[in-house]
């Protein structure tokens, strides 16, 4: 589902237009001033990173001595799993859910607003 971006010729602000299908003939109006004088922009695109991508970029935090070396929530999950395993304690279901969510790229609720 594409999100198109347009720059308004009157107020010079960028307007986002979401559509459920790819359609090059979209004609929205400016969400800021209502003008129809819009120029379509070439948008950035998002890329999903796998756990392996994160480990390649930032390293595995399981051996981290410096808390600043943890750059992604997926690294935190690996560190937590290793600590629970070292102590011979079962990982609580709530912690497992947060780790799995972080590996999917979603910040866990308790830390989302930090």
HELIX and SHEET records of a PDB file:
HELIX    1   1 UNK A   51  UNK A   58  1                                   8    
HELIX    2   2 UNK A   61  UNK A   63  5                                   3    
HELIX    3   3 UNK A   67  UNK A   69  5                                   3    
HELIX    4   4 UNK A   73  UNK A   87  1                                  15    
HELIX    5   5 UNK A   93  UNK A  103  1                                  11    
HELIX    6   6 UNK A  109  UNK A  111  5                                   3    
SHEET    1   A 3 UNK A  14  UNK A  18  0                                        
SHEET    2   A 3 UNK A   3  UNK A   8 -1                                        
SHEET    3   A 3 UNK A  38  UNK A  41 -1                                        
END                                                                             
